[in-house]
């Protein structure tokens, strides 16, 4: 049975693909295209292990993302089911997991809301997966929206992939338009161990500023547990049980005030600021991991830092795929994981940039009035939505650039951006 089918591409491929490595502009690339300086906008420099905004060059309103190298991937010879005079034979979509008995059992399933696959050396045209490595199995989960059904599908996908032995994960948020914000944060809470981290902040029309704590979802009855880690799934809820057992009772959770300072919230609620532990620099040889936390700079680590480092080592590596179709709740989900150091990298293009809360009021003529009542800020206190007349402050920027304008192939193994995500995972040893 063929692994790769004609609905994804035609003919027989035996290629070597050179995937572009894009870098954010550096200080040496300061270019002014006009006498009034209109060609210059914010750009990034590499400091303390991650990119910080400085200045970057733009041309005709489009940021310049220079190509600084290429990542080589060898592509398998791919026979297809298409022959002269024949029509395409497409498989019917599956709604339940299926396992094929091969050397690397293929697990896939889901529906039009959540799709998942186990990627192995037999399931990708990109041959960077080492067949003999115990970490050669990568779980792929695509979420097209956030809803109660997507949360249930996500949990089922994780269980199937964990049972199949997945050692690292790719979560695909491309063209995810958002959905129910509470379900997005509940899903994100399953990947963050510390109940005190902040998933996002809300800024309302009356000036109220409130953190959305991970603990709020850990104490929820729908919380499935801490996932994608070698630690026990109850470890987050056990911590809440030790610190605030009353929160686990019906009606026991109390939301923080909207009018306290961050300093006061840290003292009274124990919330923790966002910390990005890892970032990536691009080189001619591919993606190289860069240590960016204070843990490696300090000669001595206190017990809290040591426990945090051990916890991160127990987490399975995670890459998120994003693009310009990633919006609203999906952006909150991506920033919650990225800003709290849970992801290896964000791969793709800048997201849509919609971080507002809107209420819709029906009108007598059958129309509706959509009123913006609040705004979401990322855990690192960045705006997701465009503010005022600024051009480039909206959306979430990826760590590794990969353009998906050619579309998202039905065959995950033939998806170029999935191949780039596999490169990023490979650079960390998965």
Secondary structure as UniProt FT lines:
FT   TURN            6..8
FT   STRAND          16..23
FT   HELIX           27..29
FT   TURN            35..36
FT   TURN            38..39
FT   STRAND          40..41
FT   STRAND          44..47
FT   TURN            48..49
FT   STRAND          50..53
FT   STRAND          56..59
FT   TURN            60..61
FT   STRAND          62..63
FT   STRAND          66..75
FT   TURN            84..85
FT   STRAND          98..100
FT   STRAND          106..110
FT   STRAND          114..119
FT   TURN            121..122
FT   TURN            127..128
FT   TURN            131..132
FT   TURN            134..135
FT   STRAND          138..143
FT   HELIX           148..163
FT   TURN            164..165
FT   STRAND          168..172
FT   TURN            174..175
FT   HELIX           181..189
FT   TURN            190..191
FT   TURN            195..196
FT   STRAND          197..204
FT   TURN            205..206
FT   STRAND          209..213
FT   HELIX           215..218
FT   TURN            221..222
FT   TURN            233..234
FT   HELIX           235..243
FT   HELIX           245..248
FT   TURN            250..251
FT   HELIX           262..268
FT   STRAND          278..283
FT   TURN            284..285
FT   STRAND          286..291
FT   HELIX           294..296
FT   HELIX           303..314
FT   STRAND          317..322
FT   TURN            324..325
FT   HELIX           329..339
FT   TURN            340..341
FT   STRAND          345..348
FT   STRAND          356..362
FT   TURN            364..365
FT   STRAND          368..377
FT   TURN            379..380
FT   TURN            388..389
FT   STRAND          400..401
FT   TURN            405..406
FT   HELIX           412..414
FT   HELIX           416..427
FT   TURN            428..429
//
